[in-house]
Amino acid sequence: MKSIKLLIMLCAALLAHQVNAQVITSGDYQITLAPANEWVIPQALAPQRINREKSPVHYRLIGRQERFTELDNEYYQDFAATALNQEGVKELSKIELTFNPEFEKLTLHKVEVERKSAWHDRLDSARINVINQEQELSNDLFNGLATAVIVLKDVRVGDTIRYQYTVEGRNPVYGKEFGSNYPMGWEVSVDKLHLKLVNASNKPLNIQDNQKRQPKVSSSPFGKTYEWQLTDVPKYRYEEGVPAGYLWAPVIFVSSTTNWTDVSAWAKPHYQFKESHSNALTAYIKEVKQSHQHKADQITEFIRFVQQDVRYFGIEIGQNSHIPHSPNTVFERRYGDCKDKASLLIALLNSIDVPSSPALVNSQFGATLNERTPSPILFDHVINQLTFEGRHYFIDATNNHQAIGLASISQPDFGYALVLSDNINELTPMPQATANVDKVSIEQHYISSNYMAPVDLYITTKYHGREADYMRYQLSSVSLSEIEQHYLNYYAKFYRDISLAAPVLLVDTTAGENELLMTEHYQIGDFWQGNNQSLDFSLFASYIKNYVELPKVINRTQPLALPSQVAIEQTLKVTLPENINYQVRDIDTHIKAKGISYNAAEAYINGQFVRRHQLVINQKTVTTEESRDYINALREIDDNLYYSGGITGDFSKVINHGIDFLNKKVSAEGAR
C-alpha cells in the first residue's frame, strides 16, 4: 500500500444527529464515523484530581472494553487527559490511532474538548491524515499498518481532551483463538481505570493477573463479562535496566488457549505444505547431495544457504504475519522473513532425512515465557530445531553472521522455545551462553625503543562464539577505513598524540571454529609524561570498562539485567627500552559478587611490565537484593582498570640497544 495523506473536514452538526454510520474513504483506507456498539458501556469521568506531580499531562480516564466472538474482536478505547502546560498541549493535540486495514476496521466515535466545564465536539475542525507509516521498514519488515493522525485545533492549557474509538477485526491466521494483554499501571497516575472483557466465543477466557485481583463477573446478552474498576491508580516506577519481561506494573493477560498443546495445535498446520518441490529447488538439493558426500556437510551447506543466500525481508500483511510462504516461493524469491526461512530450511533438511521443526520464540522476553498464560500472541520470532546423530540443535536462519558447521555454530538463546513437534507439548529451555565458549581476549603491547621516541602499540583481539557473531554483525555495515577511524578516535580519548601506524587486519575463521581476529598498530607520541629525571605512564583496560558501566538506576527496587554472559581477558604489556628495577604489587586483586567475578595480577620480568585483567559474567540477571553487591563490585572493578606507573633516572641520553650492538660489532670488525 502507498502512503496517503488526506485532509478531511468533518461536520459536527451532521454527526450530532446521524443515525447511520458515515464512511470516509481515503484511497485504499476507510474510517467509519459512528456511535459505539451496544455492548459498550459509557463511563463517566471521575472528579478532577489535583496534579501533585506537576507533570505536563494529568490523566483522567483510561477505559478499555473488548469483546471476543468466535472469529472476531472488537476493541473500544476511551481516553481523557488534561493539558497542564504547553508540553501537555503539544502531546494531547495530536492523536494517533493505528490499525491494520487488511483485517481491521477503525471507527471513530467522539473527539471532544472540555474548557471551563463545557464540552465541545472538535471533529468539525479536526485534521485527519490517514498514512501508511511502516515503522518496521528500517528492520526490513513491511506490515501494511495504517495510522489515522488527528490534529486538533485551538487546544489550550487547562483543556481536557477526550476521544473514543473502536478497532474491529481479528487476524484470520488466529482462527478461533484469541488473546491480548492490558497494562493496569503506568509511570503516571490515573484518576480512573476501567477494563471490561466480554467473551461471546465458544472458547474459555483464561485470565492471568500478576496482582491477583478478582474481576466482577456477570452475564449479559452480549456474552460473559469480566470487569475491573479502579480509581486513583498510583504512579508505578520503571527502573531502567530491568530484565525484559519483568512486570514492574500490573498487567492482565487473557487467552483462549489453556496450555501449550493448544498453541502448538494452532501453529503446526501453518508449516505443512502439500506442494512438491519445484524444479529449481529439486535441482539445488541434487547439486548439494552430489557435491557434499557426508550428511553433516549437507546440513552445513543448507544452513549456510538459508542464512546467507536468502536475504532477510518480510512482507507481513494479513495472515502472512504468522503463516510462512511456501519453500518453493522463498527459494525462488531469495528473500523471506524468519517464518519463510524456517520453512525453507525444514524442506531442505527433510530432503536428506534430517528431522527439523519450527520453534516459536520471543526475542524480547523469552526467558519469562514459562510465567505467562499460554497464548499464540506471545511469539515474535521463528527458528528451527534439528536433530542429528542424537543431538538437538537450535538454528536461527535469520542470523547470517555465524560460523559454518554444527560443531562451530552458536545456538541462539531466547530463554524458552515452543518446538512444533508431535512429541513436544511444553516449552523447551534453550541452551544458555557459556563463558568458556563466548569469550574475548585482548592483548595490548606497548613497545618503547627509547624514552624520547614514539611508542608502538600493537593490539590483538580475538572474539569467540556468540561474541564473534556479534562482532561480525557490528562490522558488516561499515568499511575498513571507517573501522580504522572509529578505533583511532577511541584511543585518542586516552592519548592525544596517537596515529595509525598500519592498516587494521581482520581474519575471520568460520570453518571448523568460530573466531574473529583483529590486529591494530598505532604510534603514541605522548605515552611517556614527565622530564629528564622522572617519567610516568598510564594504562587502561578499556574493553572491560564497557562491561562494568554502572546502571542508570543505582538504588534499585527491581532486578537488574546484566550485559551478557561472557569471559574477557585483557592483557596490557609495556616493553621498556632497558631492564630496570621496577616494583610491582605482590598481591593479586580478586573481586566477586553474584553474577560477576574479576581477577587482576601484574608482574615485571626482564624489562617488560605485564598487567592481566580477567572478567567473567555468568548470569543474565541478578535479583534486587543481589544487585547491591553487584553494583558495588562494578565500582571496585572500575577503580582497578586504571594503572599509573613511574620510573626515575637520567632520560636525557637516547637509549637504543640495537644501534649500540651494531656500533660495537662494526668497531670489532674494524679492529681485526
Secondary structure, DSSP 8 states (H G I E B T S, - for coil): -----------HHHHHT--S-EEEEETTEEEEE----TT------------TT--SEEEEEEEEEEEE-SS-EEEEEEEEEEE-SHHHHHHHTEEEEEE-TTT-EEEEEEEEEEETTEEEE-TTT-EEEEE---TTGGGTEE---EEEEEE-SS--TT-EEEEEEEEE---GGGTT--EEEEE---SS-EEEEEEEEEE-SSS--EEEETT----EEEEETTEEEEEEEEEEE------TT--TT---S-EEEEES--SHHHHHHHHGGGG---S---HHHHHHHHHHHHH--SHHHHHHHHHHIIIIISEE-EE--GGGGTS---HHHHHHHTEE-HHHHHHHHHHHHHTTT--EEEEEE-TTTGGGGGGS---GGG--EEEEEEEETTEEEEE-TT--S--BSTTT------SEEEE--TT--S-EE-----TTTSEEEEEEEEE-SSSSS-EEEEEEEEEETHHHHHHHHHHTTS-HHHHHHHHHHHHTTT-SSEEEEEEEEEEEE-BSS-EEEEEEEEEETTSSEE-SSEEEEEEE-HHHHTTS---S--S-SS-EE-S-SEEEEEEEEEE-SS-------SS-EEEEETTEEEEEEEEEETTEEEEEEEEEE--SEE-HHHHHHHHHHHHHHHHHTEEEEEEES--SS---HHHHHHHHHHHHHHH-
